[in-house]
Amino acid sequence: MMVIAWLGFLAYTLLVSADKHDKEGDAMIYLNHFNYISNTRSGNHDGKTAIKNFQRFAGLKVTGDLDEPTVRQMKKPRCGDPDVDDKGKRRRRYLLASKWRKNALTYHLSYGKDLPNFVQDRVFEKALQFWADVSKLSFSRTRYVWNADLKISFGSVTHRGPGESHCAYPFDGRGKVLAHAFYPPNGRCHFDDDETYTDGISDGINLLWVATHEFGHALGLEHSNVRGAVMFPYYHSYQPNLKLHDDDINGIRALYGEWG
């Protein structure tokens, strides 16, 4: 009987140990994907430092441990773009040179599967207008993808937009990475078609918020660590009165100015 009990305890211990190693492995992959662990030789490669930087950016208690709030934060839906520089520090995109060299931009839309086309037309136009209303930017739609500055498309896992090669950053299925975008002068904006995008309701993933966020990247803004900002990397639930935060506005105006 004691032997059976001991074997049961040993099996439980091995399962707990395996689960811990899986959790740690998943966390390291996550931290590497979002640049808390650097892909360059000169950047940060220390796991504990990466966890601390992640916790600091996300507004969590900084412990350096993979505690429950940290693991829970890592599981939240979010944008696929990196959060920090190679040293694990927050970057302010408007301090960098990456911006469009013009203020009048064009965009092309390849539709997703969830919402009617006319709804997608309205949502993406509204998302761009958020940025135009607070800066000197303006946007017009083009029928031709080759003529577009911003190229909007949907895809699942290994994906590409019209006229593009396969994206180097595949999506990971429903409920994880929702979308990603590329900084100027690239302008590609990719949305994960495995998500359920909605408009005007709390169910699913609100397309307006995701689009506004991704357009911020395509215009030259990086992630903000301000929780109320649209450029905070984690998905906000549906907000009937969505608007830009002062942090978003200051960033876009620093890049493109404002009307007097």
C-alpha positions as CSV (number, residue, x, y, z in Angstrom):
1,M,0.0,0.0,0.0
2,M,2.8,2.4,0.9
3,V,4.6,1.5,-2.4
4,I,1.4,2.4,-4.3
5,A,1.1,5.7,-2.4
6,W,4.7,6.5,-3.1
7,L,4.3,5.8,-6.8
8,G,1.3,8.0,-6.9
9,F,3.1,10.8,-5.2
10,L,6.1,10.4,-7.6
11,A,3.7,10.5,-10.6
12,Y,2.1,13.6,-9.3
13,T,5.5,15.2,-8.7
14,L,6.6,14.4,-12.2
15,L,3.4,15.9,-13.6
16,V,3.8,19.1,-11.6
17,S,7.4,19.4,-12.7
18,A,6.5,18.8,-16.4
19,D,3.8,21.4,-16.1
20,K,6.2,23.9,-14.6
21,H,8.7,23.3,-17.4
22,D,6.0,23.7,-20.0
23,K,4.9,27.0,-18.4
24,E,8.5,28.3,-18.3
25,G,9.1,27.2,-21.9
26,D,5.9,28.9,-23.1
27,A,6.9,32.1,-21.2
28,M,10.4,32.2,-22.7
29,I,8.9,31.8,-26.2
30,Y,6.4,34.6,-25.4
31,L,9.1,36.9,-24.0
32,N,11.3,36.3,-27.1
33,H,8.5,37.0,-29.5
34,F,7.7,40.4,-28.0
35,N,11.5,41.3,-27.7
36,Y,11.8,41.1,-23.9
37,I,14.5,38.4,-24.7
38,S,16.5,39.8,-27.5
39,N,17.3,38.2,-30.8
40,T,20.5,40.2,-31.1
41,R,23.8,39.5,-29.4
42,S,24.0,42.8,-27.6
43,G,20.4,42.7,-26.2
44,N,18.9,41.2,-23.0
45,H,19.1,37.4,-22.7
46,D,18.4,37.0,-19.0
47,G,15.1,35.4,-18.3
48,K,14.5,37.0,-14.9
49,T,15.3,40.5,-16.3
50,A,12.9,39.8,-19.2
51,I,10.1,38.8,-16.8
52,K,10.7,42.0,-14.7
53,N,10.6,44.2,-17.8
54,F,7.4,42.5,-19.0
55,Q,5.8,43.0,-15.6
56,R,6.9,46.6,-15.5
57,F,5.5,47.3,-19.0
58,A,2.2,45.6,-18.3
59,G,1.7,47.4,-15.0
60,L,2.1,44.3,-12.8
61,K,3.9,43.8,-9.5
62,V,7.6,43.4,-10.5
63,T,8.8,40.2,-8.9
64,G,10.8,38.5,-11.7
65,D,8.8,35.3,-11.1
66,L,6.3,33.6,-13.3
67,D,3.5,34.2,-10.8
68,E,-0.2,33.8,-11.6
69,P,-0.9,37.4,-12.6
70,T,2.1,37.3,-15.0
71,V,1.0,34.1,-16.7
72,R,-2.6,35.3,-16.9
73,Q,-1.4,38.5,-18.6
74,M,0.6,36.5,-21.1
75,K,-2.6,34.7,-22.1
76,K,-4.6,37.8,-23.0
77,P,-5.4,38.6,-26.7
78,R,-3.0,41.2,-28.0
79,C,-1.2,42.8,-31.0
80,G,1.7,40.8,-32.4
81,D,4.2,43.6,-32.6
82,P,7.1,43.8,-30.1
83,D,6.8,45.9,-27.0
84,V,10.3,47.0,-26.2
85,D,13.8,47.5,-27.7
86,D,16.7,45.0,-27.5
87,K,17.5,46.0,-24.0
88,G,13.9,45.3,-22.9
89,K,13.1,49.0,-22.4
90,R,10.0,50.7,-23.8
91,R,10.6,52.6,-27.1
92,R,8.8,55.7,-28.1
93,R,8.3,55.5,-31.8
94,Y,8.0,59.2,-32.2
95,L,11.7,59.6,-31.2
96,L,12.7,57.5,-34.2
97,A,12.9,58.3,-37.9
98,S,10.3,55.9,-39.0
99,K,7.5,57.9,-40.5
100,W,5.8,58.6,-43.8
101,R,7.5,61.4,-45.7
102,K,4.0,62.8,-46.7
103,N,0.8,63.4,-44.9
104,A,-1.7,62.4,-47.6
105,L,-1.8,58.6,-47.5
106,T,-3.7,56.0,-49.5
107,Y,-5.1,52.7,-48.4
108,H,-6.3,49.4,-49.9
109,L,-8.7,47.0,-48.2
110,S,-9.0,43.2,-48.8
111,Y,-12.0,42.1,-46.9
112,G,-12.2,39.6,-44.0
113,K,-14.9,36.9,-43.7
114,D,-16.8,38.0,-40.5
115,L,-18.5,41.3,-41.3
116,P,-20.4,42.5,-44.4
117,N,-18.2,44.5,-46.7
118,F,-20.0,47.8,-46.1
119,V,-19.5,47.4,-42.4
120,Q,-15.7,46.8,-42.9
121,D,-15.6,49.9,-45.1
122,R,-17.1,52.0,-42.4
123,V,-15.0,50.6,-39.6
124,F,-11.7,51.0,-41.3
125,E,-12.6,54.5,-42.5
126,K,-13.5,55.5,-38.9
127,A,-10.3,54.0,-37.5
128,L,-8.2,56.0,-39.9
129,Q,-10.3,59.1,-39.1
130,F,-9.4,58.9,-35.4
131,W,-5.7,59.6,-36.4
132,A,-6.6,62.2,-39.1
133,D,-8.8,64.2,-36.6
134,V,-5.8,64.9,-34.3
135,S,-3.0,65.4,-36.8
136,K,-2.2,66.7,-40.3
137,L,-2.8,63.3,-41.8
138,S,-5.4,62.5,-44.4
139,F,-6.5,59.2,-46.0
140,S,-8.1,58.2,-49.3
141,R,-9.0,54.8,-50.6
142,T,-7.5,53.3,-53.7
143,R,-8.7,50.3,-55.8
144,Y,-5.2,49.3,-56.6
145,V,-3.1,47.6,-54.0
146,W,0.2,48.5,-55.8
147,N,-0.8,52.2,-55.4
148,A,-1.6,52.0,-51.6
149,D,0.6,53.1,-48.7
150,L,-1.5,51.2,-46.2
151,K,-2.4,47.6,-47.3
152,I,-5.1,46.0,-45.2
153,S,-5.7,42.3,-45.4
154,F,-7.0,39.2,-43.5
155,G,-5.4,35.8,-43.3
156,S,-5.0,32.7,-41.1
157,V,-1.8,31.2,-39.8
158,T,0.6,31.4,-42.8
159,H,-0.8,34.4,-44.6
160,R,-0.2,37.1,-47.1
161,G,-2.0,40.0,-48.6
162,P,-2.6,40.6,-52.4
163,G,0.6,41.0,-54.2
164,E,2.7,40.2,-51.1
165,S,5.0,37.3,-50.3
166,H,4.1,35.1,-47.3
167,C,4.4,37.0,-44.1
168,A,7.3,36.0,-41.9
169,Y,5.1,36.2,-38.8
170,P,2.4,33.6,-38.9
171,F,-0.7,33.9,-36.8
172,D,-1.4,31.5,-33.9
173,G,-5.1,30.8,-34.0
174,R,-8.0,32.3,-32.2
175,G,-7.6,34.4,-29.1
176,K,-3.9,35.1,-29.0
177,V,-2.3,37.4,-31.5
178,L,-5.1,39.3,-33.1
179,A,-3.2,41.3,-35.8
180,H,0.1,42.9,-36.6
181,A,1.3,45.8,-38.7
182,F,4.5,47.1,-40.2
183,Y,6.1,50.5,-39.7
184,P,6.6,53.1,-42.5
185,P,7.3,52.8,-45.3
186,N,6.0,49.2,-45.3
187,G,2.4,49.9,-44.3
188,R,1.1,46.3,-44.3
189,C,-1.7,45.7,-41.8
190,H,-2.6,42.0,-41.3
191,F,-5.6,40.8,-39.3
192,D,-6.0,37.2,-38.1
193,D,-9.1,35.7,-39.9
194,D,-9.3,33.0,-37.2
195,E,-10.7,35.7,-34.9
196,T,-14.4,36.5,-34.8
197,Y,-14.5,40.2,-35.6
198,T,-17.6,42.2,-34.6
199,D,-18.8,45.7,-34.7
200,G,-20.9,47.5,-32.1
201,I,-21.4,44.6,-29.7
202,S,-19.4,43.1,-26.8
203,D,-19.2,39.6,-28.2
204,G,-16.1,38.7,-30.3
205,I,-13.2,41.0,-31.0
206,N,-14.1,44.6,-31.8
207,L,-12.6,45.3,-35.2
208,L,-12.6,49.1,-34.7
209,W,-10.3,48.9,-31.7
210,V,-7.9,46.5,-33.4
211,A,-7.9,48.5,-36.6
212,T,-7.2,51.8,-34.8
213,H,-4.3,50.2,-32.9
214,E,-2.8,48.6,-36.0
215,F,-3.0,51.8,-38.0
216,G,-1.1,53.5,-35.2
217,H,1.8,51.1,-36.0
218,A,1.5,51.6,-39.8
219,L,1.8,55.3,-39.2
220,G,4.9,54.9,-37.0
221,L,3.8,54.5,-33.4
222,E,5.1,51.7,-31.2
223,H,3.4,50.2,-28.2
224,S,2.6,52.3,-25.2
225,N,2.7,51.2,-21.6
226,V,-0.2,53.5,-20.7
227,R,-3.1,51.2,-20.0
228,G,-5.8,53.6,-21.3
229,A,-4.0,54.2,-24.6
230,V,-5.1,52.7,-27.8
231,M,-1.5,51.8,-28.4
232,F,-1.4,49.6,-25.3
233,P,-0.7,46.2,-26.7
234,Y,-3.5,44.2,-25.0
235,Y,-7.0,44.1,-26.4
236,H,-9.6,46.3,-24.7
237,S,-13.1,45.0,-24.5
238,Y,-15.7,46.7,-26.6
239,Q,-15.9,50.5,-25.9
240,P,-19.0,52.2,-27.3
241,N,-17.2,55.6,-27.1
242,L,-13.8,54.6,-28.3
243,K,-11.4,57.5,-28.6
244,L,-7.6,58.2,-28.6
245,H,-5.8,58.7,-25.3
246,D,-3.6,61.8,-24.8
247,D,-0.6,59.5,-25.1
248,D,-1.7,58.4,-28.6
249,I,-2.4,61.9,-29.7
250,N,1.0,63.3,-28.5
251,G,2.7,60.5,-30.4
252,I,1.0,61.0,-33.7
253,R,1.3,64.8,-33.5
254,A,5.0,64.5,-32.8
255,L,5.3,62.6,-36.0
256,Y,2.9,64.6,-38.3
257,G,2.1,67.8,-36.5
258,E,-1.3,69.3,-35.9
259,W,-3.4,72.0,-37.5
260,G,-3.2,75.3,-35.7
